[in-house]
Amino acid sequence: MKITKMISQNRRDFSAEYTCEGCGNKEIDDSGYDDKYYHENVIPNKKCNNCKESTITLGKPIEPQVTKYPEHYVI
Ligand SMILES: [Zn+2]
């Protein structure tokens, strides 16, 4: 899954709309955490509820988003 729209963000917690690169399914998930680890490791492994594939299992390029706040910045 990849983020297609940020819906809201409170400090580093965010809600976003994700789209599956495989089947195009869109999902809203409010458990996002805006740090480098989440963008590079959690989202690429996030499985689509429709086809059960993730960015990794589909072999798609990972395109991490830039975090809103710098990595070690205390909000
Ligand atoms: Zn899918």
N, CA, C, O and the ligand as a Tripos MOL2 file, in Angstrom:
@<TRIPOS>MOLECULE
protein
  301   299    76     0     0
PROTEIN
NO_CHARGES

@<TRIPOS>ATOM
      1 N           0.8510   -1.1770    0.0000 N.3       1 MET1
      2 CA          0.0000    0.0000    0.0000 C.3       1 MET1
      3 C           0.8910    1.2330    0.0000 C.2       1 MET1
      4 O           1.9980    1.2280    0.5390 O.2       1 MET1
      5 N           0.3890    2.2580   -0.6040 N.am      2 LYS2
      6 CA          1.1220    3.5210   -0.5440 C.3       2 LYS2
      7 C           0.1410    4.6290   -0.1750 C.2       2 LYS2
      8 O          -1.0520    4.5490   -0.4650 O.2       2 LYS2
      9 N           0.6740    5.6610    0.4710 N.am      3 ILE3
     10 CA         -0.1870    6.7710    0.8840 C.3       3 ILE3
     11 C          -0.5710    7.5900   -0.3440 C.2       3 ILE3
     12 O           0.2860    8.0050   -1.1240 O.2       3 ILE3
     13 N          -1.8510    7.8110   -0.4970 N.am      4 THR4
     14 CA         -2.2700    8.6650   -1.6070 C.3       4 THR4
     15 C          -2.8270    9.9810   -1.0940 C.2       4 THR4
     16 O          -2.9060   10.9620   -1.8340 O.2       4 THR4
     17 N          -3.2150    9.9980    0.1910 N.am      5 LYS5
     18 CA         -3.7190   11.2700    0.7370 C.3       5 LYS5
     19 C          -3.5570   11.2800    2.2530 C.2       5 LYS5
     20 O          -3.9620   10.3370    2.9330 O.2       5 LYS5
     21 N          -2.9710   12.3350    2.7730 N.am      6 MET6
     22 CA         -2.9010   12.5020    4.2170 C.3       6 MET6
     23 C          -4.2230   13.1340    4.6430 C.2       6 MET6
     24 O          -4.6450   14.1410    4.0750 O.2       6 MET6
     25 N          -4.8640   12.5510    5.6250 N.am      7 ILE7
     26 CA         -6.1630   13.0740    6.0580 C.3       7 ILE7
     27 C          -5.9980   14.0170    7.2470 C.2       7 ILE7
     28 O          -6.5090   15.1370    7.2430 O.2       7 ILE7
     29 N          -5.2810   13.5490    8.2570 N.am      8 SER8
     30 CA         -5.0310   14.4180    9.4010 C.3       8 SER8
     31 C          -3.7800   13.9520   10.1200 C.2       8 SER8
     32 O          -3.3610   12.8010    9.9960 O.2       8 SER8
     33 N          -3.1980   14.8590   10.8680 N.am      9 GLN9
     34 CA         -2.0120   14.4920   11.6320 C.3       9 GLN9
     35 C          -1.9990   15.2520   12.9360 C.2       9 GLN9
     36 O          -2.2090   16.4650   12.9650 O.2       9 GLN9
     37 N          -1.7470   14.5260   14.0280 N.am     10 ASN10
     38 CA         -1.6360   15.1150   15.3510 C.3      10 ASN10
     39 C          -0.2770   14.6990   15.8970 C.2      10 ASN10
     40 O          -0.0640   13.5300   16.2170 O.2      10 ASN10
     41 N           0.6320   15.6460   16.0030 N.am     11 ARG11
     42 CA          2.0350   15.3300   16.2780 C.3      11 ARG11
     43 C           2.4940   14.3290   15.2320 C.2      11 ARG11
     44 O           2.4530   14.6350   14.0410 O.2      11 ARG11
     45 N           2.9380   13.1180   15.6470 N.am     12 ARG12
     46 CA          3.3790   12.1650   14.6320 C.3      12 ARG12
     47 C           2.3060   11.1420   14.2600 C.2      12 ARG12
     48 O           2.4950   10.3480   13.3390 O.2      12 ARG12
     49 N           1.1940   11.1620   14.9680 N.am     13 ASP13
     50 CA          0.1250   10.2150   14.6460 C.3      13 ASP13
     51 C          -0.6870   10.7560   13.4750 C.2      13 ASP13
     52 O          -1.1060   11.9140   13.4810 O.2      13 ASP13
     53 N          -0.9020    9.9220   12.4870 N.am     14 PHE14
     54 CA         -1.6550   10.4300   11.3430 C.3      14 PHE14
     55 C          -2.6670    9.4250   10.7870 C.2      14 PHE14
     56 O          -2.5650    8.2160   10.9920 O.2      14 PHE14
     57 N          -3.6290    9.9760   10.0860 N.am     15 SER15
     58 CA         -4.6060    9.1840    9.3420 C.3      15 SER15
     59 C          -4.3260    9.4480    7.8770 C.2      15 SER15
     60 O          -4.0390   10.5770    7.4790 O.2      15 SER15
     61 N          -4.4120    8.4040    7.0860 N.am     16 ALA16
     62 CA         -4.1670    8.5910    5.6620 C.3      16 ALA16
     63 C          -5.0000    7.6320    4.8340 C.2      16 ALA16
     64 O          -5.4930    6.6100    5.3100 O.2      16 ALA16
     65 N          -5.1310    8.0070    3.5900 N.am     17 GLU17
     66 CA         -5.7740    7.1160    2.6390 C.3      17 GLU17
     67 C          -4.6410    6.4020    1.9060 C.2      17 GLU17
     68 O          -3.7060    7.0330    1.4130 O.2      17 GLU17
     69 N          -4.7410    5.0820    1.8450 N.am     18 TYR18
     70 CA         -3.7430    4.2650    1.1710 C.3      18 TYR18
     71 C          -4.3680    3.6340   -0.0640 C.2      18 TYR18
     72 O          -5.5560    3.3090   -0.0780 O.2      18 TYR18
     73 N          -3.5650    3.4670   -1.0840 N.am     19 THR19
     74 CA         -4.0380    2.7910   -2.2870 C.3      19 THR19
     75 C          -3.1330    1.6010   -2.5540 C.2      19 THR19
     76 O          -1.9110    1.6940   -2.4410 O.2      19 THR19
     77 N          -3.7490    0.4860   -2.9080 N.am     20 CYS20
     78 CA         -2.9960   -0.7240   -3.2240 C.3      20 CYS20
     79 C          -2.4110   -0.5940   -4.6290 C.2      20 CYS20
     80 O          -3.1120   -0.2280   -5.5730 O.2      20 CYS20
     81 N          -1.1050   -0.9010   -4.7560 N.am     21 GLU21
     82 CA         -0.4630   -0.8200   -6.0750 C.3      21 GLU21
     83 C          -0.8890   -1.9940   -6.9570 C.2      21 GLU21
     84 O          -0.7060   -1.9700   -8.1740 O.2      21 GLU21
     85 N          -1.4580   -3.0150   -6.3260 N.am     22 GLY22
     86 CA         -1.8580   -4.1930   -7.0890 C.3      22 GLY22
     87 C          -3.2450   -4.0770   -7.6830 C.2      22 GLY22
     88 O          -3.4210   -4.1720   -8.8980 O.2      22 GLY22
     89 N          -4.2430   -3.8680   -6.8130 N.am     23 CYS23
     90 CA         -5.6220   -3.8860   -7.3000 C.3      23 CYS23
     91 C          -6.3000   -2.5230   -7.2720 C.2      23 CYS23
     92 O          -7.4340   -2.3870   -7.7310 O.2      23 CYS23
     93 N          -5.6210   -1.5160   -6.7400 N.am     24 GLY24
     94 CA         -6.2090   -0.1780   -6.7330 C.3      24 GLY24
     95 C          -7.1720    0.0700   -5.5880 C.2      24 GLY24
     96 O          -7.7890    1.1330   -5.5170 O.2      24 GLY24
     97 N          -7.3110   -0.9070   -4.6830 N.am     25 ASN25
     98 CA         -8.1860   -0.7590   -3.5230 C.3      25 ASN25
     99 C          -7.7210    0.3990   -2.6410 C.2      25 ASN25
    100 O          -6.5220    0.5750   -2.4220 O.2      25 ASN25
    101 N          -8.6670    1.1830   -2.1370 N.am     26 LYS26
    102 CA         -8.3190    2.2890   -1.2470 C.3      26 LYS26
    103 C          -8.7820    1.9860    0.1720 C.2      26 LYS26
    104 O          -9.8810    1.4720    0.3800 O.2      26 LYS26
    105 N          -7.9430    2.3060    1.1350 N.am     27 GLU27
    106 CA         -8.2820    2.0850    2.5400 C.3      27 GLU27
    107 C          -7.8810    3.2920    3.3630 C.2      27 GLU27
    108 O          -6.9130    3.9850    3.0510 O.2      27 GLU27
    109 N          -8.6450    3.5320    4.4190 N.am     28 ILE28
    110 CA         -8.3010    4.5960    5.3540 C.3      28 ILE28
    111 C          -7.7200    3.9230    6.5960 C.2      28 ILE28
    112 O          -8.3010    2.9780    7.1290 O.2      28 ILE28
    113 N          -6.5900    4.4090    7.0410 N.am     29 ASP29
    114 CA         -5.9780    3.8480    8.2420 C.3      29 ASP29
    115 C          -5.5600    5.0010    9.1460 C.2      29 ASP29
    116 O          -4.8470    5.9130    8.7270 O.2      29 ASP29
    117 N          -6.0180    4.9420   10.3970 N.am     30 ASP30
    118 CA         -5.6910    6.0460   11.3060 C.3      30 ASP30
    119 C          -4.5990    5.6800   12.2990 C.2      30 ASP30
    120 O          -4.4030    6.3830   13.2900 O.2      30 ASP30
    121 N          -3.8800    4.5790   12.0440 N.am     31 SER31
    122 CA         -2.8510    4.1720   13.0030 C.3      31 SER31
    123 C          -1.4440    4.5270   12.5330 C.2      31 SER31
    124 O          -0.4660    3.9550   13.0150 O.2      31 SER31
    125 N          -1.3380    5.4590   11.6040 N.am     32 GLY32
    126 CA         -0.0220    5.8230   11.0920 C.3      32 GLY32
    127 C           0.8440    6.5480   12.1010 C.2      32 GLY32
    128 O           0.3440    7.2630   12.9700 O.2      32 GLY32
    129 N           2.1410    6.3580   11.9770 N.am     33 TYR33
    130 CA          3.0820    7.0550   12.8450 C.3      33 TYR33
    131 C           4.1500    7.6420   11.9380 C.2      33 TYR33
    132 O           4.8530    6.9100   11.2410 O.2      33 TYR33
    133 N           4.2680    8.9510   11.9470 N.am     34 ASP34
    134 CA          5.1050    9.6430   10.9770 C.3      34 ASP34
    135 C           6.5890    9.6730   11.3320 C.2      34 ASP34
    136 O           7.1290   10.7160   11.7040 O.2      34 ASP34
    137 N           7.2410    8.5200   11.2120 N.am     35 ASP35
    138 CA          8.6990    8.5360   11.3290 C.3      35 ASP35
    139 C           9.2770    7.6990   10.1910 C.2      35 ASP35
    140 O           8.5560    7.0200    9.4590 O.2      35 ASP35
    141 N          10.6080    7.7730   10.0670 N.am     36 LYS36
    142 CA         11.2890    7.1300    8.9590 C.3      36 LYS36
    143 C          11.0310    5.6210    8.9600 C.2      36 LYS36
    144 O          10.7920    5.0260    7.9090 O.2      36 LYS36
    145 N          11.0810    5.0120   10.1350 N.am     37 TYR37
    146 CA         10.8830    3.5690   10.2280 C.3      37 TYR37
    147 C           9.5060    3.1750    9.6880 C.2      37 TYR37
    148 O           9.3870    2.2190    8.9210 O.2      37 TYR37
    149 N           8.4910    3.8980   10.0810 N.am     38 TYR38
    150 CA          7.1300    3.5840    9.6420 C.3      38 TYR38
    151 C           7.0050    3.6770    8.1230 C.2      38 TYR38
    152 O           6.4380    2.7960    7.4770 O.2      38 TYR38
    153 N           7.5470    4.7630    7.5690 N.am     39 HIS39
    154 CA          7.4380    4.9550    6.1170 C.3      39 HIS39
    155 C           8.2410    3.9320    5.3260 C.2      39 HIS39
    156 O           7.8130    3.4870    4.2610 O.2      39 HIS39
    157 N           9.4190    3.5550    5.8550 N.am     40 GLU40
    158 CA         10.2900    2.6630    5.0890 C.3      40 GLU40
    159 C          10.0570    1.1880    5.3540 C.2      40 GLU40
    160 O          10.3630    0.3480    4.5080 O.2      40 GLU40
    161 N           9.5090    0.8590    6.5390 N.am     41 ASN41
    162 CA          9.3750   -0.5550    6.8920 C.3      41 ASN41
    163 C           7.9520   -1.0240    7.1420 C.2      41 ASN41
    164 O           7.6000   -2.1530    6.8000 O.2      41 ASN41
    165 N           7.1480   -0.1840    7.7230 N.am     42 VAL42
    166 CA          5.7880   -0.6230    8.0530 C.3      42 VAL42
    167 C           4.8470   -0.5130    6.8510 C.2      42 VAL42
    168 O           4.1550   -1.4720    6.5100 O.2      42 VAL42
    169 N           4.8250    0.6540    6.2180 N.am     43 ILE43
    170 CA          3.9000    0.8510    5.0890 C.3      43 ILE43
    171 C           4.1780   -0.1210    3.9330 C.2      43 ILE43
    172 O           3.2300   -0.6760    3.3780 O.2      43 ILE43
    173 N           5.4460   -0.3470    3.5520 N.am     44 PRO44
    174 CA          5.6790   -1.2880    2.4390 C.3      44 PRO44
    175 C           5.2080   -2.7140    2.7370 C.2      44 PRO44
    176 O           4.9770   -3.4980    1.8160 O.2      44 PRO44
    177 N           5.0670   -3.0490    4.0300 N.am     45 ASN45
    178 CA          4.6110   -4.3930    4.4100 C.3      45 ASN45
    179 C           3.1210   -4.4340    4.7280 C.2      45 ASN45
    180 O           2.5790   -5.4850    5.0710 O.2      45 ASN45
    181 N           2.4790   -3.3110    4.6140 N.am     46 LYS46
    182 CA          1.0550   -3.2150    4.9120 C.3      46 LYS46
    183 C           0.2740   -3.9480    3.8200 C.2      46 LYS46
    184 O           0.4120   -3.6580    2.6310 O.2      46 LYS46
    185 N          -0.5460   -4.9010    4.2550 N.am     47 LYS47
    186 CA         -1.2740   -5.7190    3.2810 C.3      47 LYS47
    187 C          -2.6460   -5.1440    2.9580 C.2      47 LYS47
    188 O          -3.3690   -4.6690    3.8340 O.2      47 LYS47
    189 N          -2.9730   -5.2020    1.7040 N.am     48 CYS48
    190 CA         -4.2730   -4.7740    1.2140 C.3      48 CYS48
    191 C          -5.3390   -5.7370    1.7330 C.2      48 CYS48
    192 O          -5.1430   -6.9520    1.6940 O.2      48 CYS48
    193 N          -6.4530   -5.2160    2.2130 N.am     49 ASN49
    194 CA         -7.5270   -6.0870    2.6980 C.3      49 ASN49
    195 C          -8.2390   -6.8120    1.5620 C.2      49 ASN49
    196 O          -8.9150   -7.8160    1.7850 O.2      49 ASN49
    197 N          -8.0890   -6.3140    0.3780 N.am     50 ASN50
    198 CA         -8.7650   -6.9230   -0.7660 C.3      50 ASN50
    199 C          -7.9440   -8.0650   -1.3770 C.2      50 ASN50
    200 O          -8.4270   -9.1940   -1.4600 O.2      50 ASN50
    201 N          -6.7160   -7.7830   -1.8000 N.am     51 CYS51
    202 CA         -5.9180   -8.8210   -2.4830 C.3      51 CYS51
    203 C          -4.8220   -9.4170   -1.6130 C.2      51 CYS51
    204 O          -4.1150  -10.3270   -2.0460 O.2      51 CYS51
    205 N          -4.6710   -8.9070   -0.3730 N.am     52 LYS52
    206 CA         -3.6780   -9.4250    0.5900 C.3      52 LYS52
    207 C          -2.2290   -9.2440    0.1570 C.2      52 LYS52
    208 O          -1.3350   -9.9160    0.6720 O.2      52 LYS52
    209 N          -1.9980   -8.3470   -0.7770 N.am     53 GLU53
    210 CA         -0.6280   -8.0900   -1.2200 C.3      53 GLU53
    211 C          -0.1180   -6.8050   -0.5760 C.2      53 GLU53
    212 O          -0.8990   -5.9550   -0.1490 O.2      53 GLU53
    213 N           1.2060   -6.6790   -0.5160 N.am     54 SER54
    214 CA          1.8010   -5.4490   -0.0020 C.3      54 SER54
    215 C           2.7730   -4.9370   -1.0610 C.2      54 SER54
    216 O           3.0110   -5.6090   -2.0650 O.2      54 SER54
    217 N           3.3320   -3.7540   -0.8400 N.am     55 THR55
    218 CA          4.3140   -3.2200   -1.7920 C.3      55 THR55
    219 C           5.4550   -4.2200   -1.9810 C.2      55 THR55
    220 O           5.9390   -4.4260   -3.0940 O.2      55 THR55
    221 N           5.8800   -4.8430   -0.8610 N.am     56 ILE56
    222 CA          6.9740   -5.8110   -0.9070 C.3      56 ILE56
    223 C           6.5830   -7.0590   -1.7050 C.2      56 ILE56
    224 O           7.3280   -7.4900   -2.5850 O.2      56 ILE56
    225 N           5.4190   -7.6390   -1.4010 N.am     57 THR57
    226 CA          5.0430   -8.8770   -2.0920 C.3      57 THR57
    227 C           4.7610   -8.6360   -3.5680 C.2      57 THR57
    228 O           4.8840   -9.5500   -4.3830 O.2      57 THR57
    229 N           4.3860   -7.4190   -3.9140 N.am     58 LEU58
    230 CA          4.1340   -7.0900   -5.3200 C.3      58 LEU58
    231 C           5.4330   -6.7500   -6.0470 C.2      58 LEU58
    232 O           5.4610   -6.6690   -7.2750 O.2      58 LEU58
    233 N           6.5130   -6.5490   -5.2750 N.am     59 GLY59
    234 CA          7.7920   -6.1830   -5.8730 C.3      59 GLY59
    235 C           7.8180   -4.7720   -6.4260 C.2      59 GLY59
    236 O           8.5650   -4.4680   -7.3560 O.2      59 GLY59
    237 N           6.9860   -3.9080   -5.8390 N.am     60 LYS60
    238 CA          6.9200   -2.5190   -6.3070 C.3      60 LYS60
    239 C           7.9830   -1.6730   -5.6230 C.2      60 LYS60
    240 O           8.4120   -1.9980   -4.5160 O.2      60 LYS60
    241 N           8.4120   -0.5930   -6.2670 N.am     61 PRO61
    242 CA          9.3950    0.2880   -5.6290 C.3      61 PRO61
    243 C           8.7980    0.9630   -4.3960 C.2      61 PRO61
    244 O           7.6310    1.3540   -4.3860 O.2      61 PRO61
    245 N           9.6150    1.0900   -3.3700 N.am     62 ILE62
    246 CA          9.1660    1.7420   -2.1430 C.3      62 ILE62
    247 C           9.4570    3.2250   -2.2710 C.2      62 ILE62
    248 O          10.5820    3.6310   -2.5640 O.2      62 ILE62
    249 N           8.4370    4.0180   -2.0500 N.am     63 GLU63
    250 CA          8.6080    5.4640   -2.1730 C.3      63 GLU63
    251 C           8.2750    6.1160   -0.8420 C.2      63 GLU63
    252 O           7.1740    6.6400   -0.6700 O.2      63 GLU63
    253 N           9.2150    6.0910    0.1100 N.am     64 PRO64
    254 CA          8.9180    6.6520    1.4330 C.3      64 PRO64
    255 C           8.6270    8.1380    1.3500 C.2      64 PRO64
    256 O           9.2820    8.8870    0.6240 O.2      64 PRO64
    257 N           7.6360    8.5360    2.1060 N.am     65 GLN65
    258 CA          7.3110    9.9510    2.1640 C.3      65 GLN65
    259 C           8.2670   10.6380    3.1220 C.2      65 GLN65
    260 O           8.8510   10.0070    4.0040 O.2      65 GLN65
    261 N           8.4120   11.9080    2.9380 N.am     66 VAL66
    262 CA          9.2380   12.6860    3.8470 C.3      66 VAL66
    263 C           8.3910   12.9630    5.0900 C.2      66 VAL66
    264 O           7.2270   13.3490    4.9890 O.2      66 VAL66
    265 N           8.9930   12.7600    6.2590 N.am     67 THR67
    266 CA          8.2310   13.0080    7.4810 C.3      67 THR67
    267 C           7.9810   14.5020    7.6430 C.2      67 THR67
    268 O           8.7520   15.3380    7.1700 O.2      67 THR67
    269 N           6.8990   14.8080    8.3140 N.am     68 LYS68
    270 CA          6.5240   16.2040    8.4970 C.3      68 LYS68
    271 C           7.5270   16.9230    9.4010 C.2      68 LYS68
    272 O           7.8590   18.0890    9.1880 O.2      68 LYS68
    273 N           7.9970   16.1990   10.4070 N.am     69 TYR69
    274 CA          8.9750   16.7700   11.3350 C.3      69 TYR69
    275 C          10.2860   16.0110   11.1700 C.2      69 TYR69
    276 O          10.2690   14.8200   10.8570 O.2      69 TYR69
    277 N          11.4330   16.6800   11.3770 N.am     70 PRO70
    278 CA         12.7200   15.9790   11.2870 C.3      70 PRO70
    279 C          12.7610   14.7990   12.2600 C.2      70 PRO70
    280 O          12.1180   14.8280   13.3090 O.2      70 PRO70
    281 N          13.5130   13.7750   11.9060 N.am     71 GLU71
    282 CA         13.5270   12.5090   12.6310 C.3      71 GLU71
    283 C          13.7160   12.6220   14.1460 C.2      71 GLU71
    284 O          12.9990   11.9690   14.9030 O.2      71 GLU71
    285 N          14.6620   13.4350   14.5930 N.am     72 HIS72
    286 CA         14.9270   13.4770   16.0300 C.3      72 HIS72
    287 C          14.3970   14.7470   16.6920 C.2      72 HIS72
    288 O          14.7840   15.1090   17.8030 O.2      72 HIS72
    289 N          13.5290   15.3820   15.9910 N.am     73 TYR73
    290 CA         12.9420   16.6190   16.4950 C.3      73 TYR73
    291 C          11.8620   16.2730   17.5250 C.2      73 TYR73
    292 O          10.9690   15.4750   17.2400 O.2      73 TYR73
    293 N          11.9410   16.8640   18.7120 N.am     74 VAL74
    294 CA         10.9430   16.5950   19.7310 C.3      74 VAL74
    295 C           9.8010   17.5870   19.5560 C.2      74 VAL74
    296 O           9.9790   18.8020   19.6410 O.2      74 VAL74
    297 N           8.6350   17.0310   19.3120 N.am     75 ILE75
    298 CA          7.4800   17.8800   19.0310 C.3      75 ILE75
    299 C           6.8350   18.3500   20.3410 C.2      75 ILE75
    300 O           5.8430   19.0790   20.3140 O.2      75 ILE75
    301 ZN         -4.9730   -4.9030   -3.3690 Zn       76 ZN76
@<TRIPOS>BOND
     1     1     2 1
     2     2     3 1
     3     3     4 2
     4     3     5 am
     5     5     6 1
     6     6     7 1
     7     7     8 2
     8     7     9 am
     9     9    10 1
    10    10    11 1
    11    11    12 2
    12    11    13 am
    13    13    14 1
    14    14    15 1
    15    15    16 2
    16    15    17 am
    17    17    18 1
    18    18    19 1
    19    19    20 2
    20    19    21 am
    21    21    22 1
    22    22    23 1
    23    23    24 2
    24    23    25 am
    25    25    26 1
    26    26    27 1
    27    27    28 2
    28    27    29 am
    29    29    30 1
    30    30    31 1
    31    31    32 2
    32    31    33 am
    33    33    34 1
    34    34    35 1
    35    35    36 2
    36    35    37 am
    37    37    38 1
    38    38    39 1
    39    39    40 2
    40    39    41 am
    41    41    42 1
    42    42    43 1
    43    43    44 2
    44    43    45 am
    45    45    46 1
    46    46    47 1
    47    47    48 2
    48    47    49 am
    49    49    50 1
    50    50    51 1
    51    51    52 2
    52    51    53 am
    53    53    54 1
    54    54    55 1
    55    55    56 2
    56    55    57 am
    57    57    58 1
    58    58    59 1
    59    59    60 2
    60    59    61 am
    61    61    62 1
    62    62    63 1
    63    63    64 2
    64    63    65 am
    65    65    66 1
    66    66    67 1
    67    67    68 2
    68    67    69 am
    69    69    70 1
    70    70    71 1
    71    71    72 2
    72    71    73 am
    73    73    74 1
    74    74    75 1
    75    75    76 2
    76    75    77 am
    77    77    78 1
    78    78    79 1
    79    79    80 2
    80    79    81 am
    81    81    82 1
    82    82    83 1
    83    83    84 2
    84    83    85 am
    85    85    86 1
    86    86    87 1
    87    87    88 2
    88    87    89 am
    89    89    90 1
    90    90    91 1
    91    91    92 2
    92    91    93 am
    93    93    94 1
    94    94    95 1
    95    95    96 2
    96    95    97 am
    97    97    98 1
    98    98    99 1
    99    99   100 2
   100    99   101 am
   101   101   102 1
   102   102   103 1
   103   103   104 2
   104   103   105 am
   105   105   106 1
   106   106   107 1
   107   107   108 2
   108   107   109 am
   109   109   110 1
   110   110   111 1
   111   111   112 2
   112   111   113 am
   113   113   114 1
   114   114   115 1
   115   115   116 2
   116   115   117 am
   117   117   118 1
   118   118   119 1
   119   119   120 2
   120   119   121 am
   121   121   122 1
   122   122   123 1
   123   123   124 2
   124   123   125 am
   125   125   126 1
   126   126   127 1
   127   127   128 2
   128   127   129 am
   129   129   130 1
   130   130   131 1
   131   131   132 2
   132   131   133 am
   133   133   134 1
   134   134   135 1
   135   135   136 2
   136   135   137 am
   137   137   138 1
   138   138   139 1
   139   139   140 2
   140   139   141 am
   141   141   142 1
   142   142   143 1
   143   143   144 2
   144   143   145 am
   145   145   146 1
   146   146   147 1
   147   147   148 2
   148   147   149 am
   149   149   150 1
   150   150   151 1
   151   151   152 2
   152   151   153 am
   153   153   154 1
   154   154   155 1
   155   155   156 2
   156   155   157 am
   157   157   158 1
   158   158   159 1
   159   159   160 2
   160   159   161 am
   161   161   162 1
   162   162   163 1
   163   163   164 2
   164   163   165 am
   165   165   166 1
   166   166   167 1
   167   167   168 2
   168   167   169 am
   169   169   170 1
   170   170   171 1
   171   171   172 2
   172   171   173 am
   173   173   174 1
   174   174   175 1
   175   175   176 2
   176   175   177 am
   177   177   178 1
   178   178   179 1
   179   179   180 2
   180   179   181 am
   181   181   182 1
   182   182   183 1
   183   183   184 2
   184   183   185 am
   185   185   186 1
   186   186   187 1
   187   187   188 2
   188   187   189 am
   189   189   190 1
   190   190   191 1
   191   191   192 2
   192   191   193 am
   193   193   194 1
   194   194   195 1
   195   195   196 2
   196   195   197 am
   197   197   198 1
   198   198   199 1
   199   199   200 2
   200   199   201 am
   201   201   202 1
   202   202   203 1
   203   203   204 2
   204   203   205 am
   205   205   206 1
   206   206   207 1
   207   207   208 2
   208   207   209 am
   209   209   210 1
   210   210   211 1
   211   211   212 2
   212   211   213 am
   213   213   214 1
   214   214   215 1
   215   215   216 2
   216   215   217 am
   217   217   218 1
   218   218   219 1
   219   219   220 2
   220   219   221 am
   221   221   222 1
   222   222   223 1
   223   223   224 2
   224   223   225 am
   225   225   226 1
   226   226   227 1
   227   227   228 2
   228   227   229 am
   229   229   230 1
   230   230   231 1
   231   231   232 2
   232   231   233 am
   233   233   234 1
   234   234   235 1
   235   235   236 2
   236   235   237 am
   237   237   238 1
   238   238   239 1
   239   239   240 2
   240   239   241 am
   241   241   242 1
   242   242   243 1
   243   243   244 2
   244   243   245 am
   245   245   246 1
   246   246   247 1
   247   247   248 2
   248   247   249 am
   249   249   250 1
   250   250   251 1
   251   251   252 2
   252   251   253 am
   253   253   254 1
   254   254   255 1
   255   255   256 2
   256   255   257 am
   257   257   258 1
   258   258   259 1
   259   259   260 2
   260   259   261 am
   261   261   262 1
   262   262   263 1
   263   263   264 2
   264   263   265 am
   265   265   266 1
   266   266   267 1
   267   267   268 2
   268   267   269 am
   269   269   270 1
   270   270   271 1
   271   271   272 2
   272   271   273 am
   273   273   274 1
   274   274   275 1
   275   275   276 2
   276   275   277 am
   277   277   278 1
   278   278   279 1
   279   279   280 2
   280   279   281 am
   281   281   282 1
   282   282   283 1
   283   283   284 2
   284   283   285 am
   285   285   286 1
   286   286   287 1
   287   287   288 2
   288   287   289 am
   289   289   290 1
   290   290   291 1
   291   291   292 2
   292   291   293 am
   293   293   294 1
   294   294   295 1
   295   295   296 2
   296   295   297 am
   297   297   298 1
   298   298   299 1
   299   299   300 2
@<TRIPOS>SUBSTRUCTURE
     1 MET1         2 RESIDUE 1 A MET
     2 LYS2         6 RESIDUE 1 A LYS
     3 ILE3        10 RESIDUE 1 A ILE
     4 THR4        14 RESIDUE 1 A THR
     5 LYS5        18 RESIDUE 1 A LYS
     6 MET6        22 RESIDUE 1 A MET
     7 ILE7        26 RESIDUE 1 A ILE
     8 SER8        30 RESIDUE 1 A SER
     9 GLN9        34 RESIDUE 1 A GLN
    10 ASN10       38 RESIDUE 1 A ASN
    11 ARG11       42 RESIDUE 1 A ARG
    12 ARG12       46 RESIDUE 1 A ARG
    13 ASP13       50 RESIDUE 1 A ASP
    14 PHE14       54 RESIDUE 1 A PHE
    15 SER15       58 RESIDUE 1 A SER
    16 ALA16       62 RESIDUE 1 A ALA
    17 GLU17       66 RESIDUE 1 A GLU
    18 TYR18       70 RESIDUE 1 A TYR
    19 THR19       74 RESIDUE 1 A THR
    20 CYS20       78 RESIDUE 1 A CYS
    21 GLU21       82 RESIDUE 1 A GLU
    22 GLY22       86 RESIDUE 1 A GLY
    23 CYS23       90 RESIDUE 1 A CYS
    24 GLY24       94 RESIDUE 1 A GLY
    25 ASN25       98 RESIDUE 1 A ASN
    26 LYS26      102 RESIDUE 1 A LYS
    27 GLU27      106 RESIDUE 1 A GLU
    28 ILE28      110 RESIDUE 1 A ILE
    29 ASP29      114 RESIDUE 1 A ASP
    30 ASP30      118 RESIDUE 1 A ASP
    31 SER31      122 RESIDUE 1 A SER
    32 GLY32      126 RESIDUE 1 A GLY
    33 TYR33      130 RESIDUE 1 A TYR
    34 ASP34      134 RESIDUE 1 A ASP
    35 ASP35      138 RESIDUE 1 A ASP
    36 LYS36      142 RESIDUE 1 A LYS
    37 TYR37      146 RESIDUE 1 A TYR
    38 TYR38      150 RESIDUE 1 A TYR
    39 HIS39      154 RESIDUE 1 A HIS
    40 GLU40      158 RESIDUE 1 A GLU
    41 ASN41      162 RESIDUE 1 A ASN
    42 VAL42      166 RESIDUE 1 A VAL
    43 ILE43      170 RESIDUE 1 A ILE
    44 PRO44      174 RESIDUE 1 A PRO
    45 ASN45      178 RESIDUE 1 A ASN
    46 LYS46      182 RESIDUE 1 A LYS
    47 LYS47      186 RESIDUE 1 A LYS
    48 CYS48      190 RESIDUE 1 A CYS
    49 ASN49      194 RESIDUE 1 A ASN
    50 ASN50      198 RESIDUE 1 A ASN
    51 CYS51      202 RESIDUE 1 A CYS
    52 LYS52      206 RESIDUE 1 A LYS
    53 GLU53      210 RESIDUE 1 A GLU
    54 SER54      214 RESIDUE 1 A SER
    55 THR55      218 RESIDUE 1 A THR
    56 ILE56      222 RESIDUE 1 A ILE
    57 THR57      226 RESIDUE 1 A THR
    58 LEU58      230 RESIDUE 1 A LEU
    59 GLY59      234 RESIDUE 1 A GLY
    60 LYS60      238 RESIDUE 1 A LYS
    61 PRO61      242 RESIDUE 1 A PRO
    62 ILE62      246 RESIDUE 1 A ILE
    63 GLU63      250 RESIDUE 1 A GLU
    64 PRO64      254 RESIDUE 1 A PRO
    65 GLN65      258 RESIDUE 1 A GLN
    66 VAL66      262 RESIDUE 1 A VAL
    67 THR67      266 RESIDUE 1 A THR
    68 LYS68      270 RESIDUE 1 A LYS
    69 TYR69      274 RESIDUE 1 A TYR
    70 PRO70      278 RESIDUE 1 A PRO
    71 GLU71      282 RESIDUE 1 A GLU
    72 HIS72      286 RESIDUE 1 A HIS
    73 TYR73      290 RESIDUE 1 A TYR
    74 VAL74      294 RESIDUE 1 A VAL
    75 ILE75      298 RESIDUE 1 A ILE
    76 ZN76       301 GROUP 0 **** ****
